[in-house]
Amino acid sequence: MLVLVLGECYNKSEHRSVSYGVFKIFGLPSNDTVRVGIEHPEYKNLSKKLKPHVSEDEMPYDFRLKPWKASAKKITVKGIEVTIDEEIEVEFDGVKLSRAEYRKYSGEKIAQIVHSSDELREIWLDPDRREKFITDLEEKKINIALIKLIENLEDADSFDVIAHIAFDAPLLTREDRVKHFMRQNAQSIDQYGKMIGEAIREIMEKYKKSGEENLSAQAFLLPNMNAKKEAIQSNYPEGPYGFVHTLKTNVYSAIFY
C-alpha cells in the first residue's frame, strides 16, 4: 500500500501537493491496481484503490480531503436546547427533535391556536393580542427567533415565518414587503409633506434591515426624528401611534399566493 501524507511520501513515486487538503499523484507502480492511503492530521483519512497511469501525460488523480467535523455547538433559548452540528437537534422537556421534526411540531401547535393567515394578521396588528400569542407559543416551546436562526430565515418577517410553517403561505422577506409597500403607496407617501415622506422611508429601511420591532412609535424617540414627529402629530389625530399602525396595516396587507 502506498501511503501519502500531505507534503510527504513514504514511497519514491512522484507526487504533487497543494494546500487545503487537495493534491494529485502520478507515476504509480505498474500493478493492475494500487491502494493509496492519504493522511493529514487536520483531515479525514482517505483510502482509494486506483489503476496506475501508463504515462505522466494522462490526467492525474485529484483527491479532496474532508476536514474533521468541528465540535458540536450548543445554545439554549428560553428552555429549548439546540445542538448545532451537521444535523441540528432541538431538545425540550425530555424530547429530542430534528430540525424538520421541530418545524412540523411548531406548525401543528401554531395551527391549534390560530387558524388562518388572515386571523394571524389580525392578531399581529393588535399589540396586546400579539404579545399574548407569542407568550402562548413560547409556553409550547415554540420560539420564532430560534426557528429563524436554525432555518436560516433571519431576513424574513416573523409573521411570514409563522404563516409559512403553519399554513404553507409563501415565505416573504422583509425586503419583499418593503418593495410591495413602496410600489402600492408610491403616489401617497409624500402627499402630507417632505417630513412625513422621510419618516416613512426611514422606518421602512430600518424595518427591512433589522426587523419588525422597528415598526413602532419608539422610532420617534430618536433625536433625528423630532421634526418628523411634530409633522406627524399635526396630520394624524392619534399621532405617531396612529401613524405607525397605518404603516403596519399597509405593510402586512400584502398577500402573495
C-alpha positions as CSV (number, residue, x, y, z in Angstrom):
1,M,0.0,0.0,0.0
2,L,1.3,3.4,-0.9
3,V,0.8,5.9,2.0
4,L,0.9,9.6,1.3
5,V,0.9,12.4,3.8
6,L,0.2,15.9,2.6
7,G,3.6,17.3,1.8
8,E,5.4,13.9,2.4
9,C,5.5,10.5,0.8
10,Y,6.5,7.1,2.1
11,N,7.4,5.9,-1.4
12,K,9.7,7.3,-4.1
13,S,6.8,7.6,-6.5
14,E,6.4,11.1,-7.8
15,H,3.6,13.3,-6.4
16,R,2.5,16.9,-6.3
17,S,0.7,18.5,-3.5
18,V,-1.1,21.8,-2.8
19,S,-2.7,23.2,0.4
20,Y,-6.3,22.9,1.6
21,G,-6.3,19.1,1.5
22,V,-6.1,18.8,-2.3
23,F,-3.3,17.0,-4.1
24,K,-2.6,15.0,-7.2
25,I,-0.4,11.9,-7.7
26,F,1.0,10.1,-10.7
27,G,3.8,7.8,-11.7
28,L,2.4,4.9,-9.7
29,P,3.8,1.3,-9.9
30,S,2.7,-0.8,-12.8
31,N,0.5,-3.2,-10.8
32,D,-3.1,-3.7,-12.0
33,T,-4.3,-1.8,-9.0
34,V,-2.7,0.0,-6.2
35,R,-4.4,1.0,-2.9
36,V,-3.4,4.5,-1.8
37,G,-3.9,5.8,1.7
38,I,-3.9,9.6,2.2
39,E,-3.4,11.1,5.7
40,H,-3.2,14.5,7.2
41,P,-3.8,15.5,10.8
42,E,-6.4,18.1,10.0
43,Y,-8.4,16.0,7.5
44,K,-10.1,12.6,7.5
45,N,-8.0,9.7,6.2
46,L,-8.8,8.6,2.7
47,S,-8.2,5.2,1.1
48,K,-8.7,4.6,-2.6
49,K,-7.9,1.6,-5.0
50,L,-6.5,3.1,-8.2
51,K,-5.4,1.9,-11.6
52,P,-1.9,3.2,-12.2
53,H,-1.3,5.6,-15.1
54,V,0.6,4.4,-18.1
55,S,2.4,7.7,-18.6
56,E,2.6,11.1,-17.0
57,D,0.7,12.6,-19.9
58,E,-2.5,11.1,-18.6
59,M,-4.8,13.1,-16.4
60,P,-3.6,12.8,-12.8
61,Y,-5.9,11.7,-9.9
62,D,-7.3,14.5,-7.9
63,F,-8.3,14.0,-4.2
64,R,-10.2,16.3,-1.9
65,L,-9.9,15.5,1.8
66,K,-12.8,16.3,4.1
67,P,-11.8,18.2,7.4
68,W,-12.6,16.6,10.7
69,K,-16.0,17.5,11.9
70,A,-16.0,20.6,14.1
71,S,-17.2,20.2,17.7
72,A,-21.0,20.5,18.0
73,K,-22.2,23.8,19.3
74,K,-25.0,24.1,21.9
75,I,-27.2,27.0,22.6
76,T,-30.2,27.4,24.9
77,V,-33.2,29.7,24.1
78,K,-35.9,30.0,26.7
79,G,-35.7,26.5,27.9
80,I,-35.1,25.0,24.5
81,E,-31.6,23.4,24.0
82,V,-30.3,23.3,20.4
83,T,-27.3,21.3,19.2
84,I,-25.9,22.8,16.0
85,D,-23.9,20.2,14.2
86,E,-24.1,18.6,10.7
87,E,-27.6,17.8,11.8
88,I,-29.5,20.3,14.1
89,E,-31.2,18.7,17.1
90,V,-33.7,20.5,19.3
91,E,-34.4,19.3,22.8
92,F,-37.0,20.4,25.4
93,D,-39.0,18.6,28.2
94,G,-37.0,15.4,27.6
95,V,-38.0,15.3,23.9
96,K,-35.4,15.4,21.1
97,L,-36.4,16.5,17.6
98,S,-34.6,17.0,14.4
99,R,-34.9,20.4,12.7
100,A,-37.6,19.0,10.3
101,E,-39.5,17.5,13.3
102,Y,-39.3,20.7,15.3
103,R,-40.6,22.7,12.3
104,K,-43.5,20.3,11.9
105,Y,-44.2,20.3,15.6
106,S,-44.2,24.1,15.6
107,G,-46.6,24.3,12.6
108,E,-49.1,21.9,14.2
109,K,-49.1,23.8,17.5
110,I,-49.5,27.2,15.9
111,A,-52.4,25.9,13.8
112,Q,-54.2,24.9,17.1
113,I,-54.0,28.5,18.3
114,V,-54.7,30.4,15.1
115,H,-56.5,29.0,12.1
116,S,-55.6,31.1,9.1
117,S,-53.1,33.7,7.8
118,D,-56.0,36.3,7.9
119,E,-56.6,35.5,11.6
120,L,-52.9,35.7,12.2
121,R,-52.7,39.1,10.6
122,E,-55.5,40.4,12.9
123,I,-53.5,39.2,15.9
124,W,-50.3,40.6,14.5
125,L,-51.7,44.2,14.2
126,D,-53.0,44.2,17.7
127,P,-50.1,44.7,20.2
128,D,-51.8,43.1,23.1
129,R,-53.1,40.1,21.2
130,R,-49.7,39.7,19.5
131,E,-47.9,39.7,22.8
132,K,-50.3,37.1,24.3
133,F,-49.9,35.0,21.1
134,I,-46.1,35.0,21.3
135,T,-46.3,34.1,25.0
136,D,-48.7,31.2,24.2
137,L,-46.2,29.9,21.6
138,E,-43.3,30.1,24.0
139,E,-45.2,28.1,26.6
140,K,-45.5,25.4,24.0
141,K,-41.7,25.6,23.3
142,I,-42.1,27.4,20.0
143,N,-39.6,30.2,19.7
144,I,-39.8,32.1,16.4
145,A,-36.4,33.7,16.7
146,L,-34.9,30.2,17.2
147,I,-36.8,28.9,14.1
148,K,-35.5,31.8,12.1
149,L,-31.9,31.0,13.3
150,I,-31.9,27.3,12.6
151,E,-33.8,27.6,9.3
152,N,-31.6,30.5,8.2
153,L,-34.6,32.8,7.8
154,E,-33.3,35.9,9.6
155,D,-34.2,38.2,6.7
156,A,-37.9,37.1,6.9
157,D,-40.6,38.8,8.9
158,S,-41.7,36.7,11.9
159,F,-45.3,37.0,10.7
160,D,-44.3,35.3,7.4
161,V,-42.2,32.6,9.1
162,I,-45.3,31.7,11.2
163,A,-47.7,31.8,8.3
164,H,-45.3,29.7,6.2
165,I,-44.7,26.8,8.7
166,A,-48.3,26.7,9.9
167,F,-50.3,27.4,6.6
168,D,-47.7,26.9,3.9
169,A,-48.0,30.6,2.9
170,P,-45.3,32.0,0.6
171,L,-42.2,32.9,2.6
172,L,-41.6,36.6,2.1
173,T,-38.5,38.6,3.2
174,R,-38.8,42.0,4.9
175,E,-37.4,43.4,1.7
176,D,-40.2,41.8,-0.3
177,R,-42.8,43.6,2.0
178,V,-41.0,46.9,1.7
179,K,-40.9,46.8,-2.1
180,H,-44.6,45.9,-2.2
181,F,-45.4,48.7,0.2
182,M,-43.4,51.3,-1.7
183,R,-45.0,50.3,-5.1
184,Q,-48.5,50.3,-3.6
185,N,-48.0,53.7,-1.9
186,A,-45.7,55.5,-4.3
187,Q,-48.3,58.2,-5.1
188,S,-49.3,58.9,-1.5
189,I,-46.0,58.7,0.5
190,D,-45.2,62.4,0.1
191,Q,-48.8,63.8,0.0
192,Y,-48.6,65.1,3.5
193,G,-45.2,66.8,3.0
194,K,-41.5,66.0,2.9
195,M,-41.0,65.3,6.6
196,I,-43.7,62.6,6.7
197,G,-42.3,61.1,3.5
198,E,-38.9,60.9,5.0
199,A,-40.2,59.3,8.2
200,I,-42.0,56.6,6.2
201,R,-38.8,55.8,4.2
202,E,-36.6,55.8,7.3
203,I,-38.9,53.5,9.2
204,M,-39.2,51.1,6.2
205,E,-35.4,51.0,5.8
206,K,-34.9,50.2,9.5
207,Y,-37.7,47.5,9.3
208,K,-36.0,45.9,6.2
209,K,-32.6,45.8,7.8
210,S,-33.3,45.0,11.4
211,G,-36.8,43.5,11.9
212,E,-40.4,44.2,12.7
213,E,-39.6,45.7,16.1
214,N,-38.8,48.9,14.1
215,L,-42.4,49.2,13.1
216,S,-43.0,51.0,16.3
217,A,-43.7,54.5,17.6
218,Q,-40.5,54.1,19.6
219,A,-38.7,55.1,16.4
220,F,-39.7,58.7,17.1
221,L,-37.7,58.8,20.3
222,L,-34.5,59.2,18.2
223,P,-33.3,62.8,18.1
224,N,-33.3,62.9,14.2
225,M,-37.0,62.1,14.2
226,N,-38.1,65.1,16.4
227,A,-39.1,67.3,13.4
228,K,-40.8,64.4,11.7
229,K,-42.7,63.6,14.9
230,E,-44.1,67.1,15.0
231,A,-45.2,66.9,11.4
232,I,-47.0,63.6,12.1
233,Q,-48.7,65.0,15.2
234,S,-50.1,67.8,13.0
235,N,-51.6,65.4,10.4
236,Y,-52.5,62.3,12.4
237,P,-55.1,62.7,15.2
238,E,-53.6,59.7,17.0
239,G,-50.1,61.0,16.5
240,P,-47.1,58.6,16.0
241,Y,-49.0,55.6,17.3
242,G,-51.8,56.0,14.7
243,F,-49.2,56.7,12.0
244,V,-47.2,53.6,12.7
245,H,-50.4,51.5,13.0
246,T,-51.4,52.7,9.5
247,L,-47.9,51.8,8.2
248,K,-48.1,48.3,9.7
249,T,-51.6,47.7,8.3
250,N,-50.3,48.5,4.8
251,V,-47.1,46.5,5.3
252,Y,-49.0,43.4,6.3
253,S,-51.7,43.8,3.7
254,A,-49.5,42.2,1.0
255,I,-50.8,38.7,0.2
256,F,-48.9,36.5,-2.2
257,Y,-50.4,33.2,-3.4
